[in-house]
Structures are given as C-alpha cells and as structure tokens.
C-alpha cells in the first residue's frame, strides 16, 4: 500500500506543470488532477490519498459518492441517513476511512463520500457517471455527464448529458425538474422529472427519494429511506405505474478526470 502511495505521489509530481516564484513557492497541477500548493516542501497529501483511494475500485472511474437504500426507518429524523443530497452538499467527507463503505455492495449500512468530491472546481473533472446498482454493485441504469467547468451540483443538467438509456429525455423541451437538489419541498433529489399533475400522473425518469415519509405512494415501495427509483423502460414513465419503475439498492457517483485522456 505504501509503495503504491509513493509511486502515485512521484508520478503526480513528475507530470506536474510547475510555476515557481522568487520565494521558492510552487503551484502545481499534477497528473492525478490534484492541485499542489508548496511553500518550501509542503504538499496536500490528504488530496493525493483521497484521489488514490477513490481510484482503487476502478482504474478509469473514481468512486466519490455512494448512498445505500433503506438505512433510515420510517420514524428516523437523521438527515444524514435519510437524505443522500444532505451528505453530497456538505463540505466534508463521510466514512472515508471505512473500507467497507467504499465497497459497491450493501454490507456497510451507511453512505460514503470521498474528500475528492470537495473543492470540485479544482479537480480537473471531465465526466461524471451516475449509477443505479443492485446490492452486488451490478449497474442497473447509468448516465454520463460532461463535467468540464462545472461545480458539485450544476453538472447534473439536461444540457450536460453525454449518454443515458432514455430515447426521449434529451428531446424533452422543458423537463419540469432536472437537478441534484430536485424538489426541496419533498426531498426528491437527483431528480429528473417531466411533469407533476397529482400523485397518480406524476411522470419522470429518475429520482432519489429522501423524505420520511414521502407524500406520494409511488415514492415508498419500501418504508425505510432513502429509495432510488428509475424508469426501467427507454422512455419517461408515470411513477404510479409500478411495473415500469426500477428500484436500486445503491446510488453511486463516479468521476473521470482530464488526466485520463492524455
């Protein structure tokens, strides 16, 4: 493990583009997509370790966030467990030093967020992948977004979609909601919705339900929260049509940095 850290550190430094001032300070952008700020011999090793840890599961896509369904019972008021967006939006990691939390399964009953997701604008992130997964980490539905020039929230928009399983999502002229924050009144997060019209006719493509209990029956196929729902067709669905709704055990966010295209 330590040799891997050292090799990765040397690789990042060797590939850095350096700007040195008269004081001997250095501002470097390394191959891992990490910014170093040196005053003498100081470097942000925590950033390097966060990047290496995020890359450990997949050499191409780095896991930066994972939410687990059903970990908050109906009477829970713990926002950290109920609402994945609450975790995503905060300026701090979660369970980063718990190896089981980084595994793509449901063994660890808690959410995970890497510190690599912090300071988003300086991470040189090129693309983001959102994955709805089963309890073994098998991808059930994925979407990829262009993240160049984005912040931690605005990469999740219709204009940035690079790929999705849905034939009609991009052509929809005016989706009702398409954002990470979603519908704040009902904690419908990472929400891609076409229209409201009452619980029986609400229609959309994907949602993370983070409210206990939610207002519509289609939002709680299971009583514990959060719940991750998506269209299992190639088109928009009416959420109340249970047979058209897929349900995932995991909701994960991965990033790919510009350095991987060199």
N, C-alpha and C positions, 0 to 999 in steps of 0.2 A: 504493500500500500504506500509506504513512504517513498520507495523508488519511483512509483508512478507519479506521486505528487511532485518530486524533484524534477523528473523528466518533463512533466507538463509545465512546470514553472519555467524551466530553461527554454522550452520551446516557445512559450509565450513571450519571454524576454528577447530571444534571438530574433523572433519575427517582428518585434516592435518597431514602430516608426517613431523616432525619438526627436524631441525638441528640447535642447538644453540651453538654459540661460546662463548668464555670467556668474550666478551664485552656485552653480553646480546642481541645480534642481532639474528634474526631468519629468515631462508629461508624456506618457507612452500609451499607445493603443496596441494591445497585444493580439496574438493570433486567436486567443480564446474569446475575443470580443469583450475584453475587460480593460478598463482604464486604470493605469497605474499613476499615482502621484508620488514622486520621490522628492524628498528633501534630504540630501545626503544619500542614505541607503534604506529609506522607508518604502515599503510596498504594501498594498492592500491584500494580504494573504487570505483574508476571510473571503474576498471576492473570488480568488482563484479556487479555493477549496469548494465554494458554493458551485462554481461552474463545473468542476471535475465531478462533484457528487451528482449534479444534475445530468451529466453525460453518461454516468456509469451504466444506466439501464439500456441505452441505445446510443451508438456512436454518431448517429445522424440527428435524431430529435432528442432534445433535452427536456426531461420532465421537470416542470416548475410548479405544478399545482395538481393536487388530486383530492377529490371530495368523495366521501363514501355515503351511500344512501342508508336511510333508516336508522341512524345512530342517535336520534333525539326522539324520545317518546312523546306522545300527544300532549302531555302536561308540562313538557320542558319549556323553560324560558331562557335557556342558554343559547344566545345568538351565535356563538362560535360554532356550535354543533348544528343548529337548525339551518342557518343561512350561509351557504358557501361564499356568497358575494361579500358578506361581512369579513370573512377571512381574506379574500382576494384583495379587497380595497384597503386594508390596513397596511401601514408601513412597517411591518415586522413579519419575520418568518414564523412558521408553526411546525412543530415536531420535526424540525430539520435534522436533529441529531438522533432520531429514532429510525434505525434501518428498516424496520417493518413498515413504517409509514410510507416509505418510498416504493415499496413493492406494489405491483399492479394486481392486487387482489384485495379481499375484504378482511384479511386476518386482523389487521390493526383497525380498531373501531374508532377512528378519528381522521380528521382531514390533515393534509400535508401542504406546505407552501415553502418553496426554496427561497433563500435570500437573493437568488439570481433574478427573481421577479421584482425586486426592489430596484430603484434607480433605473427604471425601464429604458429611458431615453438614451442612456449611455452604454447599453448592452449590445449595440450593433445587431439588433434582431431583424432578420429579413422576413421570416414567415412564422405563423403561429398555427398549430393544429389543435383543434378541439376534438376530443374523442369520447363517445359514449361507449362504455365497456361492460361486459358481464363480470362476474365475480372472479374469473380467472385471468382477466386482462385481455380477453378477445374483443377486438373492436367491432361494435355493432353499427355505429354510424360515426363518420368523421367529416369534418370540414376544415379546409385550409384557407388562411387569410394572409394577405400581403400586410406585413407589419412595418415596412420601411417608413421612418418618420412618424411613427405612432407613439402613443403613450399607453399606459397599462389598461386603458379602457377603450380608446377610440379605434383600435384595430378590429373590433367586433362590430363591423357595419356591412351593409349590403355592398357598398362600393368597393370593399376590400376583399370580397370573396374570390378565391382563386379556384376552388373546387368544392363541390358538395354533391350529394346523391340526388338532389331535387331539381327536376326539369323546369319548374315554374317559379322558383324562389327569386332568381335574379331578374326575371322578366316582370315580376310583380312591380307595378309602377310606384305604389305608395304603401309599403308594408306599415301596418299600424305601429308596431314596435320592433326595433332591431338594435339591441344594445345589451351591454353587460349588466347595467343597473336595472334594466327592464321596467316593470311596473312596481314602483316603490310602495304603493298603497297595499299591494297584495303579496309583496316579496316574490314576484315572478322574475327570476334572474336569468341572465344569459338567454334572454327571451327573444325569439323570432316569431312574431305573430302577425297574421294578416288582418284579422278583424275581431272586434267584440260585437255582441248583439244579445247577450244573455248567456248564461252557462251552457244552455243546450246547443247553441250555434257558434260559440267561440271557435275560431279556426287559426291554425298556425303550423309551424314546422318543428320547433324545439323549445324546451323550457327546463329550467332548474327551479323547482318549487321549494321555497324556503320559508314558508309560513305555517304555523301550527295553531289551530287547524286552518286550512285554506278555505275560501268561500265557496268554491265550486266542487261538486262531487268528482268531476273528471281529474281533479288535482290530487286526489288521495286514493289511488288504488291500494296503497298500504297506509296504515295510520301513522307510522313513525316518519319523521322527516330527516333530511331532505329527500326529494323524489326527483328523478331525472327522466323526463319523457321526451319522445321524439316521434316524428312521423315515420312509420315503417313502410310507407309507400314512396313513390318517386315524386309525389306532389303534396300540396297542402292538404291537411286533414281537418275535419271537425273533431275537436278534442273529445267530445262526448261519445264518439264512435269508438268504443273500446277496442274493437278488433283492428283498428288502424293505428293504434298507439303502441309504440315500443317503450319498454321500461328498462333502464340500465341500472347496474349496481354501482358503477363508478363513473365519475365525470372528471376528465383529465385535460390539462392544458400543457402542450409541449411547444418549445421554440426551436428555431433553427437560425443560427447567426450567419452574418455575411462572410465570416472567415471560412465557412464550409464550402464556399463557391470559388475559392481562389485556386 
